Amino acid sequence: MPESASPAFMTELAEQIVDAVNLDIAASDIPPDEPLFGEQGLGLDSIDILEIALVISKRYGCQLRSDDANNAKIFASLRNLAEYVAAHRSK
C-alpha cells in the first residue's frame, strides 16, 4: 500500500512548486485536490511540469519521466503528486 502524504508534506511540496515556477500565490493557497495544470486550478503548462519534475528529482530523488503514461494522474492535483512522491522518494 502506498504511503499517504501528510498535510505537512503536501505543504512542503506546494512550497517547492511555488518556488520552481515562480507562482504569485502562497503555497498554502494551493488547494490539494484542484488541478495543477490546464485551464482550471493553477493553470500550469508542460514547461512548468518539467520544472517541477526537476525540482522533485533533485530534492526527493523521485524520478518523474516525461514519457510516463501515469503523468496525467500524477500531476492531476497536489494531493496526487504528493502521494506519488511520498511513495517513490529516496531522500
PDB file with one MODEL, atoms N, CA, C and O in Angstrom:
MODEL        1
ATOM      1  N   MET A   1       0.850  -1.194   0.000  1.00  0.00           N
ATOM      2  CA  MET A   1       0.000   0.000   0.000  1.00  0.00           C
ATOM      3  C   MET A   1       0.887   1.246   0.000  1.00  0.00           C
ATOM      4  O   MET A   1       1.786   1.352   0.834  1.00  0.00           O
ATOM      5  N   PRO A   2       0.653   2.195  -0.923  1.00  0.00           N
ATOM      6  CA  PRO A   2       1.497   3.382  -0.991  1.00  0.00           C
ATOM      7  C   PRO A   2       1.375   4.241   0.267  1.00  0.00           C
ATOM      8  O   PRO A   2       0.328   4.305   0.912  1.00  0.00           O
ATOM      9  N   GLU A   3       2.473   4.886   0.578  1.00  0.00           N
ATOM     10  CA  GLU A   3       2.476   5.789   1.734  1.00  0.00           C
ATOM     11  C   GLU A   3       1.584   6.982   1.431  1.00  0.00           C
ATOM     12  O   GLU A   3       1.618   7.529   0.328  1.00  0.00           O
ATOM     13  N   SER A   4       0.796   7.379   2.403  1.00  0.00           N
ATOM     14  CA  SER A   4      -0.065   8.537   2.233  1.00  0.00           C
ATOM     15  C   SER A   4       0.728   9.798   2.553  1.00  0.00           C
ATOM     16  O   SER A   4       1.545   9.815   3.473  1.00  0.00           O
ATOM     17  N   ALA A   5       0.484  10.827   1.799  1.00  0.00           N
ATOM     18  CA  ALA A   5       1.187  12.088   2.014  1.00  0.00           C
ATOM     19  C   ALA A   5       0.531  12.855   3.155  1.00  0.00           C
ATOM     20  O   ALA A   5      -0.682  13.066   3.157  1.00  0.00           O
ATOM     21  N   SER A   6       1.330  13.265   4.111  1.00  0.00           N
ATOM     22  CA  SER A   6       0.817  14.032   5.243  1.00  0.00           C
ATOM     23  C   SER A   6       0.506  15.456   4.801  1.00  0.00           C
ATOM     24  O   SER A   6       1.036  15.921   3.792  1.00  0.00           O
ATOM     25  N   PRO A   7      -0.347  16.152   5.545  1.00  0.00           N
ATOM     26  CA  PRO A   7      -0.602  17.561   5.224  1.00  0.00           C
ATOM     27  C   PRO A   7       0.689  18.395   5.239  1.00  0.00           C
ATOM     28  O   PRO A   7       0.851  19.308   4.429  1.00  0.00           O
ATOM     29  N   ALA A   8       1.595  18.079   6.155  1.00  0.00           N
ATOM     30  CA  ALA A   8       2.857  18.821   6.216  1.00  0.00           C
ATOM     31  C   ALA A   8       3.687  18.588   4.957  1.00  0.00           C
ATOM     32  O   ALA A   8       4.321  19.513   4.449  1.00  0.00           O
ATOM     33  N   PHE A   9       3.685  17.346   4.452  1.00  0.00           N
ATOM     34  CA  PHE A   9       4.439  17.053   3.231  1.00  0.00           C
ATOM     35  C   PHE A   9       3.794  17.740   2.036  1.00  0.00           C
ATOM     36  O   PHE A   9       4.500  18.234   1.156  1.00  0.00           O
ATOM     37  N   MET A  10       2.464  17.780   1.989  1.00  0.00           N
ATOM     38  CA  MET A  10       1.790  18.474   0.880  1.00  0.00           C
ATOM     39  C   MET A  10       2.147  19.959   0.897  1.00  0.00           C
ATOM     40  O   MET A  10       2.353  20.556  -0.159  1.00  0.00           O
ATOM     41  N   THR A  11       2.220  20.553   2.077  1.00  0.00           N
ATOM     42  CA  THR A  11       2.609  21.962   2.187  1.00  0.00           C
ATOM     43  C   THR A  11       4.047  22.160   1.712  1.00  0.00           C
ATOM     44  O   THR A  11       4.344  23.108   0.985  1.00  0.00           O
ATOM     45  N   GLU A  12       4.934  21.259   2.129  1.00  0.00           N
ATOM     46  CA  GLU A  12       6.340  21.341   1.697  1.00  0.00           C
ATOM     47  C   GLU A  12       6.433  21.239   0.174  1.00  0.00           C
ATOM     48  O   GLU A  12       7.164  22.002  -0.458  1.00  0.00           O
ATOM     49  N   LEU A  13       5.700  20.306  -0.409  1.00  0.00           N
ATOM     50  CA  LEU A  13       5.719  20.136  -1.858  1.00  0.00           C
ATOM     51  C   LEU A  13       5.113  21.352  -2.558  1.00  0.00           C
ATOM     52  O   LEU A  13       5.616  21.783  -3.595  1.00  0.00           O
ATOM     53  N   ALA A  14       4.046  21.902  -2.003  1.00  0.00           N
ATOM     54  CA  ALA A  14       3.439  23.109  -2.566  1.00  0.00           C
ATOM     55  C   ALA A  14       4.448  24.253  -2.583  1.00  0.00           C
ATOM     56  O   ALA A  14       4.496  25.024  -3.541  1.00  0.00           O
ATOM     57  N   GLU A  15       5.257  24.366  -1.524  1.00  0.00           N
ATOM     58  CA  GLU A  15       6.298  25.402  -1.484  1.00  0.00           C
ATOM     59  C   GLU A  15       7.328  25.174  -2.585  1.00  0.00           C
ATOM     60  O   GLU A  15       7.812  26.132  -3.188  1.00  0.00           O
ATOM     61  N   GLN A  16       7.664  23.922  -2.850  1.00  0.00           N
ATOM     62  CA  GLN A  16       8.604  23.600  -3.927  1.00  0.00           C
ATOM     63  C   GLN A  16       8.016  24.001  -5.281  1.00  0.00           C
ATOM     64  O   GLN A  16       8.728  24.522  -6.139  1.00  0.00           O
ATOM     65  N   ILE A  17       6.725  23.759  -5.468  1.00  0.00           N
ATOM     66  CA  ILE A  17       6.056  24.125  -6.726  1.00  0.00           C
ATOM     67  C   ILE A  17       6.061  25.641  -6.912  1.00  0.00           C
ATOM     68  O   ILE A  17       6.400  26.141  -7.985  1.00  0.00           O
ATOM     69  N   VAL A  18       5.683  26.369  -5.858  1.00  0.00           N
ATOM     70  CA  VAL A  18       5.649  27.837  -5.926  1.00  0.00           C
ATOM     71  C   VAL A  18       7.026  28.386  -6.296  1.00  0.00           C
ATOM     72  O   VAL A  18       7.140  29.274  -7.142  1.00  0.00           O
ATOM     73  N   ASP A  19       8.078  27.851  -5.656  1.00  0.00           N
ATOM     74  CA  ASP A  19       9.440  28.306  -5.950  1.00  0.00           C
ATOM     75  C   ASP A  19       9.889  27.906  -7.348  1.00  0.00           C
ATOM     76  O   ASP A  19      10.526  28.697  -8.044  1.00  0.00           O
ATOM     77  N   ALA A  20       9.566  26.693  -7.762  1.00  0.00           N
ATOM     78  CA  ALA A  20      10.036  26.173  -9.052  1.00  0.00           C
ATOM     79  C   ALA A  20       9.506  26.974 -10.232  1.00  0.00           C
ATOM     80  O   ALA A  20      10.228  27.206 -11.202  1.00  0.00           O
ATOM     81  N   VAL A  21       8.254  27.395 -10.156  1.00  0.00           N
ATOM     82  CA  VAL A  21       7.646  28.083 -11.302  1.00  0.00           C
ATOM     83  C   VAL A  21       7.257  29.524 -10.986  1.00  0.00           C
ATOM     84  O   VAL A  21       6.497  30.148 -11.726  1.00  0.00           O
ATOM     85  N   ASN A  22       7.787  30.048  -9.876  1.00  0.00           N
ATOM     86  CA  ASN A  22       7.584  31.454  -9.509  1.00  0.00           C
ATOM     87  C   ASN A  22       6.118  31.874  -9.506  1.00  0.00           C
ATOM     88  O   ASN A  22       5.749  32.880 -10.112  1.00  0.00           O
ATOM     89  N   LEU A  23       5.293  31.102  -8.823  1.00  0.00           N
ATOM     90  CA  LEU A  23       3.869  31.438  -8.737  1.00  0.00           C
ATOM     91  C   LEU A  23       3.670  32.650  -7.837  1.00  0.00           C
ATOM     92  O   LEU A  23       4.438  32.882  -6.904  1.00  0.00           O
ATOM     93  N   ASP A  24       2.632  33.413  -8.131  1.00  0.00           N
ATOM     94  CA  ASP A  24       2.302  34.593  -7.332  1.00  0.00           C
ATOM     95  C   ASP A  24       1.277  34.288  -6.252  1.00  0.00           C
ATOM     96  O   ASP A  24       0.521  35.170  -5.847  1.00  0.00           O
ATOM     97  N   ILE A  25       1.245  33.053  -5.785  1.00  0.00           N
ATOM     98  CA  ILE A  25       0.343  32.696  -4.701  1.00  0.00           C
ATOM     99  C   ILE A  25       1.152  31.998  -3.607  1.00  0.00           C
ATOM    100  O   ILE A  25       2.252  31.497  -3.841  1.00  0.00           O
ATOM    101  N   ALA A  26       0.578  31.982  -2.419  1.00  0.00           N
ATOM    102  CA  ALA A  26       1.226  31.290  -1.307  1.00  0.00           C
ATOM    103  C   ALA A  26       0.998  29.789  -1.451  1.00  0.00           C
ATOM    104  O   ALA A  26      -0.031  29.347  -1.961  1.00  0.00           O
ATOM    105  N   ALA A  27       1.972  29.021  -0.993  1.00  0.00           N
ATOM    106  CA  ALA A  27       1.843  27.563  -1.051  1.00  0.00           C
ATOM    107  C   ALA A  27       0.576  27.098  -0.344  1.00  0.00           C
ATOM    108  O   ALA A  27      -0.069  26.146  -0.785  1.00  0.00           O
ATOM    109  N   SER A  28       0.223  27.754   0.733  1.00  0.00           N
ATOM    110  CA  SER A  28      -0.966  27.370   1.499  1.00  0.00           C
ATOM    111  C   SER A  28      -2.263  27.641   0.731  1.00  0.00           C
ATOM    112  O   SER A  28      -3.324  27.147   1.114  1.00  0.00           O
ATOM    113  N   ASP A  29      -2.181  28.424  -0.351  1.00  0.00           N
ATOM    114  CA  ASP A  29      -3.370  28.717  -1.157  1.00  0.00           C
ATOM    115  C   ASP A  29      -3.595  27.719  -2.286  1.00  0.00           C
ATOM    116  O   ASP A  29      -4.555  27.848  -3.046  1.00  0.00           O
ATOM    117  N   ILE A  30      -2.711  26.719  -2.403  1.00  0.00           N
ATOM    118  CA  ILE A  30      -2.891  25.706  -3.437  1.00  0.00           C
ATOM    119  C   ILE A  30      -3.819  24.630  -2.879  1.00  0.00           C
ATOM    120  O   ILE A  30      -3.442  23.903  -1.960  1.00  0.00           O
ATOM    121  N   PRO A  31      -5.035  24.522  -3.429  1.00  0.00           N
ATOM    122  CA  PRO A  31      -5.962  23.509  -2.935  1.00  0.00           C
ATOM    123  C   PRO A  31      -5.433  22.108  -3.259  1.00  0.00           C
ATOM    124  O   PRO A  31      -4.983  21.867  -4.379  1.00  0.00           O
ATOM    125  N   PRO A  32      -5.480  21.184  -2.295  1.00  0.00           N
ATOM    126  CA  PRO A  32      -4.881  19.872  -2.515  1.00  0.00           C
ATOM    127  C   PRO A  32      -5.529  19.049  -3.620  1.00  0.00           C
ATOM    128  O   PRO A  32      -4.880  18.174  -4.192  1.00  0.00           O
ATOM    129  N   ASP A  33      -6.791  19.311  -3.930  1.00  0.00           N
ATOM    130  CA  ASP A  33      -7.474  18.481  -4.918  1.00  0.00           C
ATOM    131  C   ASP A  33      -7.831  19.205  -6.217  1.00  0.00           C
ATOM    132  O   ASP A  33      -8.538  18.653  -7.060  1.00  0.00           O
ATOM    133  N   GLU A  34      -7.349  20.428  -6.378  1.00  0.00           N
ATOM    134  CA  GLU A  34      -7.590  21.173  -7.616  1.00  0.00           C
ATOM    135  C   GLU A  34      -6.542  20.784  -8.662  1.00  0.00           C
ATOM    136  O   GLU A  34      -5.425  20.411  -8.304  1.00  0.00           O
ATOM    137  N   PRO A  35      -6.889  20.866  -9.942  1.00  0.00           N
ATOM    138  CA  PRO A  35      -5.917  20.529 -10.986  1.00  0.00           C
ATOM    139  C   PRO A  35      -4.689  21.443 -10.925  1.00  0.00           C
ATOM    140  O   PRO A  35      -4.797  22.632 -10.625  1.00  0.00           O
ATOM    141  N   LEU A  36      -3.521  20.860 -11.217  1.00  0.00           N
ATOM    142  CA  LEU A  36      -2.291  21.658 -11.249  1.00  0.00           C
ATOM    143  C   LEU A  36      -2.078  22.298 -12.610  1.00  0.00           C
ATOM    144  O   LEU A  36      -1.518  23.390 -12.698  1.00  0.00           O
ATOM    145  N   PHE A  37      -2.517  21.632 -13.673  1.00  0.00           N
ATOM    146  CA  PHE A  37      -2.281  22.193 -14.999  1.00  0.00           C
ATOM    147  C   PHE A  37      -3.564  22.272 -15.801  1.00  0.00           C
ATOM    148  O   PHE A  37      -4.587  21.697 -15.428  1.00  0.00           O
ATOM    149  N   GLY A  38      -3.493  22.991 -16.903  1.00  0.00           N
ATOM    150  CA  GLY A  38      -4.674  23.209 -17.721  1.00  0.00           C
ATOM    151  C   GLY A  38      -5.361  24.502 -17.320  1.00  0.00           C
ATOM    152  O   GLY A  38      -4.818  25.294 -16.550  1.00  0.00           O
ATOM    153  N   GLU A  39      -6.541  24.705 -17.840  1.00  0.00           N
ATOM    154  CA  GLU A  39      -7.254  25.966 -17.634  1.00  0.00           C
ATOM    155  C   GLU A  39      -7.843  26.114 -16.236  1.00  0.00           C
ATOM    156  O   GLU A  39      -8.073  27.232 -15.775  1.00  0.00           O
ATOM    157  N   GLN A  40      -8.083  25.010 -15.569  1.00  0.00           N
ATOM    158  CA  GLN A  40      -8.610  25.072 -14.211  1.00  0.00           C
ATOM    159  C   GLN A  40      -7.448  24.989 -13.230  1.00  0.00           C
ATOM    160  O   GLN A  40      -6.312  24.722 -13.620  1.00  0.00           O
ATOM    161  N   GLY A  41      -7.738  25.217 -11.981  1.00  0.00           N
ATOM    162  CA  GLY A  41      -6.703  25.095 -10.959  1.00  0.00           C
ATOM    163  C   GLY A  41      -5.600  26.120 -11.130  1.00  0.00           C
ATOM    164  O   GLY A  41      -5.870  27.304 -11.333  1.00  0.00           O
ATOM    165  N   LEU A  42      -4.340  25.661 -11.048  1.00  0.00           N
ATOM    166  CA  LEU A  42      -3.203  26.577 -11.139  1.00  0.00           C
ATOM    167  C   LEU A  42      -2.894  27.015 -12.550  1.00  0.00           C
ATOM    168  O   LEU A  42      -2.239  28.039 -12.745  1.00  0.00           O
ATOM    169  N   GLY A  43      -3.347  26.266 -13.541  1.00  0.00           N
ATOM    170  CA  GLY A  43      -3.117  26.648 -14.925  1.00  0.00           C
ATOM    171  C   GLY A  43      -1.684  26.442 -15.393  1.00  0.00           C
ATOM    172  O   GLY A  43      -1.225  27.140 -16.297  1.00  0.00           O
ATOM    173  N   LEU A  44      -0.971  25.494 -14.791  1.00  0.00           N
ATOM    174  CA  LEU A  44       0.403  25.231 -15.203  1.00  0.00           C
ATOM    175  C   LEU A  44       0.428  24.590 -16.589  1.00  0.00           C
ATOM    176  O   LEU A  44      -0.542  23.961 -17.013  1.00  0.00           O
ATOM    177  N   ASP A  45       1.555  24.761 -17.288  1.00  0.00           N
ATOM    178  CA  ASP A  45       1.691  24.146 -18.607  1.00  0.00           C
ATOM    179  C   ASP A  45       2.791  23.084 -18.567  1.00  0.00           C
ATOM    180  O   ASP A  45       3.358  22.806 -17.510  1.00  0.00           O
ATOM    181  N   SER A  46       3.084  22.501 -19.718  1.00  0.00           N
ATOM    182  CA  SER A  46       4.043  21.397 -19.762  1.00  0.00           C
ATOM    183  C   SER A  46       5.448  21.827 -19.354  1.00  0.00           C
ATOM    184  O   SER A  46       6.184  21.029 -18.773  1.00  0.00           O
ATOM    185  N   ILE A  47       5.836  23.054 -19.642  1.00  0.00           N
ATOM    186  CA  ILE A  47       7.151  23.553 -19.223  1.00  0.00           C
ATOM    187  C   ILE A  47       7.199  23.654 -17.699  1.00  0.00           C
ATOM    188  O   ILE A  47       8.207  23.303 -17.086  1.00  0.00           O
ATOM    189  N   ASP A  48       6.124  24.128 -17.092  1.00  0.00           N
ATOM    190  CA  ASP A  48       6.047  24.198 -15.627  1.00  0.00           C
ATOM    191  C   ASP A  48       6.176  22.806 -15.019  1.00  0.00           C
ATOM    192  O   ASP A  48       6.872  22.621 -14.021  1.00  0.00           O
ATOM    193  N   ILE A  49       5.504  21.831 -15.623  1.00  0.00           N
ATOM    194  CA  ILE A  49       5.551  20.462 -15.113  1.00  0.00           C
ATOM    195  C   ILE A  49       6.984  19.937 -15.177  1.00  0.00           C
ATOM    196  O   ILE A  49       7.433  19.262 -14.251  1.00  0.00           O
ATOM    197  N   LEU A  50       7.708  20.238 -16.258  1.00  0.00           N
ATOM    198  CA  LEU A  50       9.113  19.820 -16.366  1.00  0.00           C
ATOM    199  C   LEU A  50       9.959  20.453 -15.269  1.00  0.00           C
ATOM    200  O   LEU A  50      10.811  19.789 -14.679  1.00  0.00           O
ATOM    201  N   GLU A  51       9.727  21.729 -14.995  1.00  0.00           N
ATOM    202  CA  GLU A  51      10.466  22.415 -13.924  1.00  0.00           C
ATOM    203  C   GLU A  51      10.184  21.773 -12.566  1.00  0.00           C
ATOM    204  O   GLU A  51      11.096  21.558 -11.768  1.00  0.00           O
ATOM    205  N   ILE A  52       8.922  21.472 -12.318  1.00  0.00           N
ATOM    206  CA  ILE A  52       8.537  20.838 -11.051  1.00  0.00           C
ATOM    207  C   ILE A  52       9.163  19.452 -10.946  1.00  0.00           C
ATOM    208  O   ILE A  52       9.672  19.082  -9.888  1.00  0.00           O
ATOM    209  N   ALA A  53       9.129  18.682 -12.036  1.00  0.00           N
ATOM    210  CA  ALA A  53       9.711  17.339 -12.030  1.00  0.00           C
ATOM    211  C   ALA A  53      11.203  17.397 -11.721  1.00  0.00           C
ATOM    212  O   ALA A  53      11.714  16.536 -11.005  1.00  0.00           O
ATOM    213  N   LEU A  54      11.909  18.393 -12.248  1.00  0.00           N
ATOM    214  CA  LEU A  54      13.337  18.542 -11.992  1.00  0.00           C
ATOM    215  C   LEU A  54      13.599  18.832 -10.517  1.00  0.00           C
ATOM    216  O   LEU A  54      14.493  18.236  -9.917  1.00  0.00           O
ATOM    217  N   VAL A  55      12.831  19.735  -9.938  1.00  0.00           N
ATOM    218  CA  VAL A  55      12.983  20.068  -8.519  1.00  0.00           C
ATOM    219  C   VAL A  55      12.701  18.840  -7.651  1.00  0.00           C
ATOM    220  O   VAL A  55      13.439  18.561  -6.706  1.00  0.00           O
ATOM    221  N   ILE A  56      11.638  18.114  -7.972  1.00  0.00           N
ATOM    222  CA  ILE A  56      11.284  16.922  -7.197  1.00  0.00           C
ATOM    223  C   ILE A  56      12.393  15.878  -7.294  1.00  0.00           C
ATOM    224  O   ILE A  56      12.747  15.243  -6.301  1.00  0.00           O
ATOM    225  N   SER A  57      12.931  15.708  -8.481  1.00  0.00           N
ATOM    226  CA  SER A  57      14.008  14.743  -8.669  1.00  0.00           C
ATOM    227  C   SER A  57      15.224  15.090  -7.818  1.00  0.00           C
ATOM    228  O   SER A  57      15.797  14.222  -7.159  1.00  0.00           O
ATOM    229  N   LYS A  58      15.610  16.352  -7.834  1.00  0.00           N
ATOM    230  CA  LYS A  58      16.784  16.792  -7.073  1.00  0.00           C
ATOM    231  C   LYS A  58      16.544  16.722  -5.568  1.00  0.00           C
ATOM    232  O   LYS A  58      17.414  16.276  -4.820  1.00  0.00           O
ATOM    233  N   ARG A  59      15.384  17.153  -5.128  1.00  0.00           N
ATOM    234  CA  ARG A  59      15.131  17.242  -3.688  1.00  0.00           C
ATOM    235  C   ARG A  59      14.759  15.908  -3.047  1.00  0.00           C
ATOM    236  O   ARG A  59      15.175  15.612  -1.927  1.00  0.00           O
ATOM    237  N   TYR A  60      13.981  15.116  -3.759  1.00  0.00           N
ATOM    238  CA  TYR A  60      13.440  13.894  -3.155  1.00  0.00           C
ATOM    239  C   TYR A  60      13.971  12.606  -3.782  1.00  0.00           C
ATOM    240  O   TYR A  60      13.671  11.516  -3.295  1.00  0.00           O
ATOM    241  N   GLY A  61      14.755  12.716  -4.853  1.00  0.00           N
ATOM    242  CA  GLY A  61      15.269  11.524  -5.505  1.00  0.00           C
ATOM    243  C   GLY A  61      14.185  10.700  -6.178  1.00  0.00           C
ATOM    244  O   GLY A  61      14.349   9.497  -6.383  1.00  0.00           O
ATOM    245  N   CYS A  62      13.100  11.334  -6.513  1.00  0.00           N
ATOM    246  CA  CYS A  62      11.953  10.673  -7.142  1.00  0.00           C
ATOM    247  C   CYS A  62      11.958  11.021  -8.624  1.00  0.00           C
ATOM    248  O   CYS A  62      11.789  12.181  -9.001  1.00  0.00           O
ATOM    249  N   GLN A  63      12.153  10.014  -9.453  1.00  0.00           N
ATOM    250  CA  GLN A  63      12.220  10.264 -10.892  1.00  0.00           C
ATOM    251  C   GLN A  63      10.817  10.364 -11.501  1.00  0.00           C
ATOM    252  O   GLN A  63       9.986   9.470 -11.340  1.00  0.00           O
ATOM    253  N   LEU A  64      10.583  11.454 -12.191  1.00  0.00           N
ATOM    254  CA  LEU A  64       9.339  11.656 -12.934  1.00  0.00           C
ATOM    255  C   LEU A  64       9.723  11.777 -14.401  1.00  0.00           C
ATOM    256  O   LEU A  64      10.365  12.748 -14.801  1.00  0.00           O
ATOM    257  N   ARG A  65       9.337  10.808 -15.188  1.00  0.00           N
ATOM    258  CA  ARG A  65       9.729  10.779 -16.599  1.00  0.00           C
ATOM    259  C   ARG A  65       8.642  11.406 -17.468  1.00  0.00           C
ATOM    260  O   ARG A  65       7.449  11.241 -17.213  1.00  0.00           O
ATOM    261  N   SER A  66       9.076  12.126 -18.495  1.00  0.00           N
ATOM    262  CA  SER A  66       8.120  12.796 -19.377  1.00  0.00           C
ATOM    263  C   SER A  66       7.280  11.803 -20.172  1.00  0.00           C
ATOM    264  O   SER A  66       6.183  12.140 -20.616  1.00  0.00           O
ATOM    265  N   ASP A  67       7.779  10.587 -20.355  1.00  0.00           N
ATOM    266  CA  ASP A  67       7.041   9.592 -21.133  1.00  0.00           C
ATOM    267  C   ASP A  67       6.238   8.610 -20.268  1.00  0.00           C
ATOM    268  O   ASP A  67       5.753   7.592 -20.763  1.00  0.00           O
ATOM    269  N   ASP A  68       6.103   8.924 -18.975  1.00  0.00           N
ATOM    270  CA  ASP A  68       5.332   8.055 -18.077  1.00  0.00           C
ATOM    271  C   ASP A  68       3.843   8.177 -18.406  1.00  0.00           C
ATOM    272  O   ASP A  68       3.287   9.275 -18.418  1.00  0.00           O
ATOM    273  N   ALA A  69       3.221   7.055 -18.666  1.00  0.00           N
ATOM    274  CA  ALA A  69       1.796   7.044 -19.023  1.00  0.00           C
ATOM    275  C   ALA A  69       0.917   7.535 -17.875  1.00  0.00           C
ATOM    276  O   ALA A  69      -0.233   7.911 -18.099  1.00  0.00           O
ATOM    277  N   ASN A  70       1.442   7.535 -16.653  1.00  0.00           N
ATOM    278  CA  ASN A  70       0.658   7.954 -15.489  1.00  0.00           C
ATOM    279  C   ASN A  70       0.797   9.432 -15.152  1.00  0.00           C
ATOM    280  O   ASN A  70       0.244   9.877 -14.147  1.00  0.00           O
ATOM    281  N   ASN A  71       1.513  10.203 -15.953  1.00  0.00           N
ATOM    282  CA  ASN A  71       1.752  11.614 -15.618  1.00  0.00           C
ATOM    283  C   ASN A  71       0.473  12.413 -15.434  1.00  0.00           C
ATOM    284  O   ASN A  71       0.392  13.246 -14.531  1.00  0.00           O
ATOM    285  N   ALA A  72      -0.515  12.179 -16.263  1.00  0.00           N
ATOM    286  CA  ALA A  72      -1.768  12.941 -16.121  1.00  0.00           C
ATOM    287  C   ALA A  72      -2.377  12.699 -14.745  1.00  0.00           C
ATOM    288  O   ALA A  72      -2.909  13.624 -14.131  1.00  0.00           O
ATOM    289  N   LYS A  73      -2.303  11.460 -14.257  1.00  0.00           N
ATOM    290  CA  LYS A  73      -2.833  11.147 -12.931  1.00  0.00           C
ATOM    291  C   LYS A  73      -1.918  11.706 -11.847  1.00  0.00           C
ATOM    292  O   LYS A  73      -2.398  12.284 -10.871  1.00  0.00           O
ATOM    293  N   ILE A  74      -0.602  11.540 -12.008  1.00  0.00           N
ATOM    294  CA  ILE A  74       0.363  12.002 -11.004  1.00  0.00           C
ATOM    295  C   ILE A  74       0.237  13.502 -10.796  1.00  0.00           C
ATOM    296  O   ILE A  74       0.218  13.974  -9.660  1.00  0.00           O
ATOM    297  N   PHE A  75       0.151  14.255 -11.892  1.00  0.00           N
ATOM    298  CA  PHE A  75       0.104  15.717 -11.820  1.00  0.00           C
ATOM    299  C   PHE A  75      -1.323  16.270 -11.803  1.00  0.00           C
ATOM    300  O   PHE A  75      -1.521  17.469 -12.003  1.00  0.00           O
ATOM    301  N   ALA A  76      -2.312  15.415 -11.569  1.00  0.00           N
ATOM    302  CA  ALA A  76      -3.701  15.869 -11.571  1.00  0.00           C
ATOM    303  C   ALA A  76      -3.989  16.856 -10.449  1.00  0.00           C
ATOM    304  O   ALA A  76      -4.815  17.756 -10.606  1.00  0.00           O
ATOM    305  N   SER A  77      -3.306  16.689  -9.309  1.00  0.00           N
ATOM    306  CA  SER A  77      -3.543  17.575  -8.163  1.00  0.00           C
ATOM    307  C   SER A  77      -2.330  17.527  -7.242  1.00  0.00           C
ATOM    308  O   SER A  77      -1.478  16.647  -7.362  1.00  0.00           O
ATOM    309  N   LEU A  78      -2.265  18.467  -6.339  1.00  0.00           N
ATOM    310  CA  LEU A  78      -1.197  18.486  -5.341  1.00  0.00           C
ATOM    311  C   LEU A  78      -1.226  17.197  -4.526  1.00  0.00           C
ATOM    312  O   LEU A  78      -0.175  16.619  -4.250  1.00  0.00           O
ATOM    313  N   ARG A  79      -2.402  16.744  -4.143  1.00  0.00           N
ATOM    314  CA  ARG A  79      -2.521  15.516  -3.346  1.00  0.00           C
ATOM    315  C   ARG A  79      -1.963  14.321  -4.116  1.00  0.00           C
ATOM    316  O   ARG A  79      -1.193  13.537  -3.562  1.00  0.00           O
ATOM    317  N   ASN A  80      -2.343  14.171  -5.392  1.00  0.00           N
ATOM    318  CA  ASN A  80      -1.838  13.051  -6.192  1.00  0.00           C
ATOM    319  C   ASN A  80      -0.318  13.107  -6.310  1.00  0.00           C
ATOM    320  O   ASN A  80       0.358  12.090  -6.157  1.00  0.00           O
ATOM    321  N   LEU A  81       0.212  14.285  -6.580  1.00  0.00           N
ATOM    322  CA  LEU A  81       1.651  14.440  -6.725  1.00  0.00           C
ATOM    323  C   LEU A  81       2.358  14.127  -5.410  1.00  0.00           C
ATOM    324  O   LEU A  81       3.370  13.427  -5.400  1.00  0.00           O
ATOM    325  N   ALA A  82       1.835  14.636  -4.312  1.00  0.00           N
ATOM    326  CA  ALA A  82       2.450  14.405  -3.004  1.00  0.00           C
ATOM    327  C   ALA A  82       2.422  12.922  -2.645  1.00  0.00           C
ATOM    328  O   ALA A  82       3.396  12.401  -2.101  1.00  0.00           O
ATOM    329  N   GLU A  83       1.328  12.242  -2.939  1.00  0.00           N
ATOM    330  CA  GLU A  83       1.252  10.821  -2.630  1.00  0.00           C
ATOM    331  C   GLU A  83       2.225  10.015  -3.482  1.00  0.00           C
ATOM    332  O   GLU A  83       2.843   9.067  -2.999  1.00  0.00           O
ATOM    333  N   TYR A  84       2.360  10.394  -4.751  1.00  0.00           N
ATOM    334  CA  TYR A  84       3.318   9.708  -5.626  1.00  0.00           C
ATOM    335  C   TYR A  84       4.749   9.911  -5.117  1.00  0.00           C
ATOM    336  O   TYR A  84       5.516   8.954  -5.010  1.00  0.00           O
ATOM    337  N   VAL A  85       5.098  11.153  -4.807  1.00  0.00           N
ATOM    338  CA  VAL A  85       6.450  11.448  -4.340  1.00  0.00           C
ATOM    339  C   VAL A  85       6.717  10.760  -3.006  1.00  0.00           C
ATOM    340  O   VAL A  85       7.795  10.200  -2.808  1.00  0.00           O
ATOM    341  N   ALA A  86       5.756  10.791  -2.091  1.00  0.00           N
ATOM    342  CA  ALA A  86       5.933  10.140  -0.790  1.00  0.00           C
ATOM    343  C   ALA A  86       6.197   8.649  -0.953  1.00  0.00           C
ATOM    344  O   ALA A  86       6.995   8.075  -0.213  1.00  0.00           O
ATOM    345  N   ALA A  87       5.533   8.022  -1.918  1.00  0.00           N
ATOM    346  CA  ALA A  87       5.680   6.584  -2.127  1.00  0.00           C
ATOM    347  C   ALA A  87       6.958   6.226  -2.863  1.00  0.00           C
ATOM    348  O   ALA A  87       7.440   5.100  -2.732  1.00  0.00           O
ATOM    349  N   HIS A  88       7.529   7.159  -3.642  1.00  0.00           N
ATOM    350  CA  HIS A  88       8.681   6.847  -4.503  1.00  0.00           C
ATOM    351  C   HIS A  88       9.951   7.596  -4.162  1.00  0.00           C
ATOM    352  O   HIS A  88      10.947   7.451  -4.870  1.00  0.00           O
ATOM    353  N   ARG A  89       9.956   8.381  -3.117  1.00  0.00           N
ATOM    354  CA  ARG A  89      11.132   9.188  -2.797  1.00  0.00           C
ATOM    355  C   ARG A  89      12.263   8.324  -2.255  1.00  0.00           C
ATOM    356  O   ARG A  89      12.030   7.290  -1.630  1.00  0.00           O
ATOM    357  N   SER A  90      13.483   8.766  -2.505  1.00  0.00           N
ATOM    358  CA  SER A  90      14.645   8.055  -1.975  1.00  0.00           C
ATOM    359  C   SER A  90      15.456   8.944  -1.018  1.00  0.00           C
ATOM    360  O   SER A  90      16.445   8.494  -0.439  1.00  0.00           O
ATOM    361  N   LYS A  91      15.039  10.191  -0.857  1.00  0.00           N
ATOM    362  CA  LYS A  91      15.732  11.126   0.036  1.00  0.00           C
ATOM    363  C   LYS A  91      14.784  11.617   1.106  1.00  0.00           C
ATOM    364  O   LYS A  91      15.175  12.414   1.958  1.00  0.00           O
TER     365      LYS A  91
ENDMDL
END
